[in-house]
Amino acid sequence: MRLFVGLGNPGSRYAGNRHNIGFMALDAIARRHRAAPWRRKFQGEASEAVLGTERVLLLKPETYMNESGRSVAEAQRFYKVALDDVVVFHDELDLAPAKLRVKRGGGNAGHNGLRSITALCGNEYWRVRLGIGHPGDKALVHAYVLNDFAKAERPWVDDLCDAVADHAGVLAAGEDASFQNKVHLAMQGRGWDEVKRVGERQA
């Protein structure tokens, strides 16, 4: 079994926040692959799906972002999932909007959700970095990530989550480079090859 984790904060107040794009991506995967109904488990919401030929546990921690590791560690222990089979979907300030990158291990770049998972589980898990762009000033970051995506941003957010869901089976099979490339090509095909400003396609 593989463990796919989406990061975000629980409750309707945070549902549309930029910080919650990890939840959005996991919801898209669950819909596309007819996952089992979400249920309260592992200090979060959990579901199971078959992606391609792989059985995958989908997990949305409800511990708030900075305690995400508690939920992930509990699920990982219960199913005896190797750290190399854990994939975390999260917002990435240092990546342009509508971009996606996959990497294993590395730094946490000040992301409290990743920091918590690393502290409780180890660092060598896979990260699917979902670009949300940077507000341009470090002092603005907190408000930026805890505000909703603007109406103009929603088209690329929806397209990115759909592309992730379309190709999630490739990722579940361990083909991270192929998954990244397929999502890139899908976004390119939908006109998001380069976002000049947040929410604006290149002319």
Secondary structure, 3 states (H helix, E strand, C coil): CEEEEECCCCCCCCCCEHHHHHHHHHHHHHHHCCCCCCEEECCEEEEEEEECCEEEEEEEECCCHHHHHHHHHHHHHHHCCCHHHEEEEEEECCCCCCCEEEEECCCCCCCHHHHHHHHHHCCCCEEEEEECCCCCCHHHHHHHHCCECCHHHHHHHHHHHHHHHHCHHHHHCCCHHHHHHHHHHHHHHCCCCCEEECCEECC
